[in-house]
């Protein structure tokens, strides 16, 4: 498997906005349900519909949240 590197100008519009930085891509995969926040001892998984601003939160920027790829995508992405 190889990874193709694109020039910034070659990256398509994401969710109606031009790509600016990696956090925008992360927010998009959170919004479409590819990832969700892992539950802690007090709650279930957190999805975009539960907390749309969570990915941009200071807690996430401080790496205090753990994210999980939705189980239905894991086989296709070859992850467990």
matplotlib code that plots the C-alpha trace (Angstrom):
import matplotlib.pyplot as plt

x = [0.0, 1.3, 0.2, -0.2, 0.7, -1.5, -0.7, -3.0, -4.7, -5.5, -7.6, -11.3, -13.7, -14.7, -18.2, -18.7, -15.4, -11.9, -9.5, -7.4, -5.9, -6.0, -8.5, -11.1, -10.8, -11.0, -14.2, -15.7, -15.0, -16.6, -19.6, -20.2, -19.9, -16.6, -15.3, -16.8, -15.4, -14.8, -17.1, -15.7, -17.2, -20.1, -21.5, -21.8, -20.0, -20.4, -21.5, -21.7, -25.4, -24.7, -22.1, -21.3, -18.6, -16.7, -14.0, -13.1, -13.1, -10.1, -10.3, -9.7, -7.0, -5.2, -5.4, -7.6, -10.2, -9.9, -11.5, -12.7, -13.4, -16.9, -17.0, -18.6, -15.6, -12.9, -12.7, -12.6, -9.8, -8.0, -7.9, -9.2]
y = [0.0, 3.4, 6.8, 9.5, 13.0, 15.7, 19.4, 21.5, 22.9, 19.2, 18.5, 18.8, 20.8, 19.1, 19.6, 22.7, 24.4, 24.5, 22.2, 24.3, 21.9, 18.4, 19.2, 20.1, 16.7, 15.1, 17.1, 15.9, 12.2, 12.8, 14.5, 11.6, 9.0, 7.4, 8.1, 8.7, 9.5, 6.4, 6.2, 7.0, 5.4, 7.9, 7.7, 5.8, 6.6, 10.3, 11.0, 14.2, 14.5, 14.3, 17.1, 18.7, 20.9, 18.2, 17.7, 21.4, 21.5, 22.4, 19.0, 17.4, 19.9, 18.9, 15.2, 14.4, 12.4, 9.0, 8.4, 5.1, 4.1, 2.9, -1.0, -1.1, 0.5, -1.4, -4.4, -2.2, -0.1, -3.3, -2.3, -4.2]
z = [0.0, -0.8, 0.3, -2.3, -1.2, -2.7, -3.1, -0.9, -4.1, -5.1, -2.0, -2.7, -0.8, 2.5, 3.8, 1.7, 2.8, 1.3, 3.2, 5.6, 8.1, 9.5, 12.3, 9.7, 8.2, 11.7, 12.4, 9.1, 9.8, 13.3, 11.6, 9.2, 11.9, 10.9, 14.4, 17.8, 21.3, 23.3, 26.4, 29.8, 33.0, 33.0, 29.4, 26.1, 22.9, 21.9, 18.4, 16.4, 17.1, 20.8, 20.8, 17.5, 19.0, 20.7, 18.1, 18.2, 22.0, 24.1, 25.7, 22.3, 21.4, 24.6, 23.5, 26.5, 24.4, 22.9, 19.5, 18.0, 14.4, 14.0, 13.9, 10.5, 8.9, 10.7, 8.3, 5.2, 6.8, 7.9, 11.6, 14.6]

ax = plt.figure().add_subplot(projection="3d")
ax.plot(x, y, z, "-o")
ax.set_aspect("equal")
plt.show()
